[in-house]
Amino acid sequence: MSNRKLTKFPVIAEDGTGLRVTIKEDEDYIGYIGFSSVVCRLYIPRKRFGYRRLYSTRYVDERGSVYNESNPDYIAIARQVYEDYRTELHDHRVAALESSAQAQRKSAAIDAFQAWDGRL
């Protein structure tokens, strides 16, 4: 394996957004001894120049992983990066909504306490 870097632009998302995907084979990864890995990044173009990174992840060549060193499918890896990004974005939105709902419940409890006449 070599430190090969693949780049594809545009990769068109479902909503029509053009994204840039980079996939880099990483020989120097020592997290899992004996396993190779790829670093995958998702970018969106900036208005003036260059790209802004949206998401980054690593796939290790192990059982059940999308990356297989001996027979890599880079298209499947690019699709998986996009799906992982969407899943993480969805999880962040759900957490933000839950946090907002919790803040509203707390505010309502404070208002109810302040309106309470103090009788037990």
Secondary structure, DSSP 8 states (H G I E B T S, - for coil): ----EEEEEEEE-TTS-EEEEEEEEETT--SSTT--EEEEEEEEE-SSSSEEEEEEEEEESSTT-S--TTS--HHHHHHHHHHHHHHHHHHHHHHHHHHHHHHHHHHHHHHHHHH-----
